[in-house]
Structures are given as structure tokens and as C-alpha cells.
Amino acid sequence: MTTPSPAPVALITGASRGIGKVLAIKLAKRGIDVVVNYKANADLAEETLREIRAAGADGFTVQANIEEPDDIDAMFDQVRSTYGRLDIFVANAAASAFKPVSQLKLHHLDRNWAMNVRSFVLGAQRAAELMDSAGGRIVVLTSYGSLRAFPTYASLGAAKAAAEMYVKYMAAEFGPRNITVNSVNGGLIDTDSLDFFYNRVPGMAPMSSVIEKIPLGRPGTAEDMASAVDFLLGPTAGYITGQTLTVDGGLTVVAPPFWSDTTGDLHDAVFGVAGAGDGDAAS
Ligand SMILES: NC(=O)c1ccc[n+]([C@@H]2O[C@H](COP(=O)([O-])OP(=O)(O)OC[C@H]3O[C@@H](n4cnc5c(N)ncnc54)[C@H](OP(=O)(O)O)[C@@H]3O)[C@@H](O)[C@H]2O)c1
């Protein structure tokens, strides 16, 4: 039976861990009830819900493999029967095979599309149906593989690029209903999936070789990403739609040659304290 909630209601896919969990607790602190989706880790999802309640909001956990359209339908049916509406949908969960293009098999391509693009589109359709005349917010999490090519990321990077383009089409279509649609594009973000990518993909370059090239000199945190999503979901971002907000410490603005590979005075001009800003050596 529907229990009308005076609080806004959010659904976050993949909120048992990582960025989704941090975001769930942030929203709860703003008085938003959160539906916590997960695939396998029921205990972790319940822990997220406990922290949501400790922050003063409510919600429920829902197991759904978002690769499966029937699971997506069942998840949204549960939102409808519990709350009767939805205000925020965050398509956060992602997974893919990390392989060179030449080694991608049919099942890799099909599962990647189902998991990372189809689930976003089906979810956004159902979310929009549940949003009332006040409108709503939709955000999808993407990554810098949509902008740059790096080893083994073709499948997920291309899916993220597709999601970012869907964001523009959805923004145009859902705008008249006061629903904004945006994406937050992350660089290296310190979560379980970063650990998997650098430590369990055989032959992957060392993470340190990438971190030294990031202008801000560190990986991002789940908090960095969740804060950007929270901004787009918040009261001050109501006129922003169809956009991708990049949260990467500057990783995608640099190109070779990298400052970290320079030497001598040139290197010191950026990394050394003495001489910083003293660029005109010939004078
Ligand atoms: N970490 C990075 O470096 C990085 C960088 C840029 C962008 N991003 C993006 O940010 C988002 C979140 O990443 P993250 O690193 O926080 O992820 P994560 O820590 O690996 O957590 C993944 C979450 O997704 C859930 N999940 C996985 N497969 C699922 C499925 N088939 N159905 C439903 N839920 C599923 C997991 O549930 P279980 O716990 O039940 O398995 C978990 O809650 C992703 O879209 C990712 O591409 C991440």
C-alpha cells in the first residue's frame, strides 16, 4: 500500500558501496528518503540504510540486477507501491569487462550495453513516469573514458559517452516537465572499482604513473563525486540541464608532454617551492 511521504524520494542504483553510498547519506542529511539498490551485497545495503536512518531520513533496500529489465521494472514498482512517486533518480551502478577492443566478444558487448546504457534509459523512463508536476532530477555517473582513450576501457568508455549523449536528449524531452538531466564525469576515484582496475587487470600500468599526471596530484574521493552529484540534485542547480560536470582533478585538461616528466628548473617552476612563477630564465 502507498504511504505518501512528505519528504522528497530518491532512488540510487548501486548505493551499497562507493560513491552511491556516500551520496545516499548526503541526501539523507538533507531530509531526502533514499531507496538503496544493490546487486549482491545485502549486508552493505542494509548498512547504508542504517546510516540513512541515523541521518534522520528513511528509505528501503532493493535487490535488483540492473542488467535485467524485469528487475528494473520490479524495483520501480516497489518505489511506486511504497511512495507513489519519485523526485530523484541517480543511475550510479556500473560494471564492465576491461579488455582491448580486439578481445571484446559478443557477450561482453551485449552485457556492457545492458548494464551501462540500457539500464540508464529504462530507469530514466520509469523515473520520469513517477515524477509529479513539481518535476524532478536525474543524474548519471560517467567517467573520463567517454572523453579520452586508455587501455582496456573502450567498452565502458563508449557506454559512458552514449549515456552523456542520452543526457542531452533526455534534457530536451523532459525539460517541459521540469525534470533536469545531467551527468557527473569522474576521473580516478578512490573506490573498490579503482582498486580492481589498477590491481586486478593483468598488465595494467601502475596507478602512481597516472596520479603524478593529475594537476591536483591525487585521486578523487567518493566524497568529491557525491558532492558534485548533490549539487546537481540540490536547490541551486534547477536551471542546469543537459550538462556533464567533470570531476577529475584536471586529468582531462592535460596532454603530453606532462609537467611531471619535465626536469631541472622547468620542473621546479611547478613542483619546487623556490623559483615557482620565475619563468623567464633568459632575462
Ligand atoms: N571509481 C572510479 O574510479 C570511478 C571513476 C569515474 C566514474 N565512476 C563511476 O561512478 C559510479 C560508481 O562507481 P563506484 O566506483 O562508486 O562503484 P563501486 O564502489 O564499484 O560500487 C558499485 C555499486 O554498483 C552496484 N552494482 C554493480 N553491479 C550491479 C548490477 N548489475 N545491478 C545493480 N547494482 C550493481 C554494487 O552493488 P553490490 O555491492 O551489491 O555489488 C555497488 O553498490 C559508476 O558509474 C562508475 O563508472 C567511478
PDBQT file of the ligand as one rigid body, heavy atoms in Angstrom, charges set to zero:
ROOT
HETATM    1  N1  LIG A 301      35.775   4.622  -9.075  1.00  0.00    +0.000 N 
HETATM    2  C1  LIG A 301      36.164   5.309 -10.125  1.00  0.00    +0.000 C 
HETATM    3  O1  LIG A 301      37.376   5.455 -10.400  1.00  0.00    +0.000 OA
HETATM    4  C2  LIG A 301      35.134   5.987 -10.996  1.00  0.00    +0.000 A 
HETATM    5  C3  LIG A 301      35.581   6.993 -11.847  1.00  0.00    +0.000 A 
HETATM    6  C4  LIG A 301      34.672   7.633 -12.663  1.00  0.00    +0.000 A 
HETATM    7  C5  LIG A 301      33.344   7.284 -12.639  1.00  0.00    +0.000 A 
HETATM    8  N2  LIG A 301      32.921   6.286 -11.821  1.00  0.00    +0.000 N 
HETATM    9  C6  LIG A 301      31.512   5.906 -11.894  1.00  0.00    +0.000 C 
HETATM   10  O2  LIG A 301      30.876   6.116 -10.652  1.00  0.00    +0.000 OA
HETATM   11  C7  LIG A 301      29.857   5.130 -10.482  1.00  0.00    +0.000 C 
HETATM   12  C8  LIG A 301      30.025   4.415  -9.155  1.00  0.00    +0.000 C 
HETATM   13  O3  LIG A 301      31.289   3.820  -9.134  1.00  0.00    +0.000 OA
HETATM   14  P1  LIG A 301      31.951   3.275  -7.784  1.00  0.00    +0.000 P 
HETATM   15  O4  LIG A 301      33.413   3.215  -8.057  1.00  0.00    +0.000 OA
HETATM   16  O5  LIG A 301      31.425   4.017  -6.613  1.00  0.00    +0.000 OA
HETATM   17  O6  LIG A 301      31.366   1.769  -7.769  1.00  0.00    +0.000 OA
HETATM   18  P2  LIG A 301      31.691   0.589  -6.745  1.00  0.00    +0.000 P 
HETATM   19  O7  LIG A 301      32.320   1.109  -5.494  1.00  0.00    +0.000 OA
HETATM   20  O8  LIG A 301      32.390  -0.451  -7.534  1.00  0.00    +0.000 OA
HETATM   21  O9  LIG A 301      30.197   0.093  -6.380  1.00  0.00    +0.000 OA
HETATM   22  C9  LIG A 301      29.419  -0.459  -7.373  1.00  0.00    +0.000 C 
HETATM   23  C10 LIG A 301      27.969  -0.425  -6.929  1.00  0.00    +0.000 C 
HETATM   24  O10 LIG A 301      27.154  -0.866  -8.015  1.00  0.00    +0.000 OA
HETATM   25  C11 LIG A 301      26.393  -1.991  -7.615  1.00  0.00    +0.000 C 
HETATM   26  N3  LIG A 301      26.221  -2.868  -8.766  1.00  0.00    +0.000 N 
HETATM   27  C12 LIG A 301      27.175  -3.462  -9.511  1.00  0.00    +0.000 A 
HETATM   28  N4  LIG A 301      26.592  -4.199 -10.486  1.00  0.00    +0.000 NA
HETATM   29  C13 LIG A 301      25.251  -4.034 -10.356  1.00  0.00    +0.000 A 
HETATM   30  C14 LIG A 301      24.121  -4.535 -11.049  1.00  0.00    +0.000 A 
HETATM   31  N5  LIG A 301      24.253  -5.358 -12.111  1.00  0.00    +0.000 N 
HETATM   32  N6  LIG A 301      22.901  -4.176 -10.616  1.00  0.00    +0.000 NA
HETATM   33  C15 LIG A 301      22.735  -3.366  -9.549  1.00  0.00    +0.000 A 
HETATM   34  N7  LIG A 301      23.769  -2.848  -8.862  1.00  0.00    +0.000 NA
HETATM   35  C16 LIG A 301      25.007  -3.192  -9.257  1.00  0.00    +0.000 A 
HETATM   36  C17 LIG A 301      27.167  -2.629  -6.486  1.00  0.00    +0.000 C 
HETATM   37  O11 LIG A 301      26.300  -3.425  -5.675  1.00  0.00    +0.000 OA
HETATM   38  P3  LIG A 301      26.879  -4.669  -4.789  1.00  0.00    +0.000 P 
HETATM   39  O12 LIG A 301      27.594  -4.055  -3.611  1.00  0.00    +0.000 OA
HETATM   40  O13 LIG A 301      25.663  -5.424  -4.395  1.00  0.00    +0.000 OA
HETATM   41  O14 LIG A 301      27.822  -5.430  -5.668  1.00  0.00    +0.000 OA
HETATM   42  C18 LIG A 301      27.682  -1.372  -5.780  1.00  0.00    +0.000 C 
HETATM   43  O15 LIG A 301      26.692  -0.807  -4.966  1.00  0.00    +0.000 OA
HETATM   44  C19 LIG A 301      29.941   4.211 -11.714  1.00  0.00    +0.000 C 
HETATM   45  O16 LIG A 301      29.007   4.617 -12.685  1.00  0.00    +0.000 OA
HETATM   46  C20 LIG A 301      31.352   4.434 -12.201  1.00  0.00    +0.000 C 
HETATM   47  O17 LIG A 301      31.504   4.149 -13.589  1.00  0.00    +0.000 OA
HETATM   48  C21 LIG A 301      33.786   5.632 -10.979  1.00  0.00    +0.000 A 
ENDROOT
TORSDOF 0
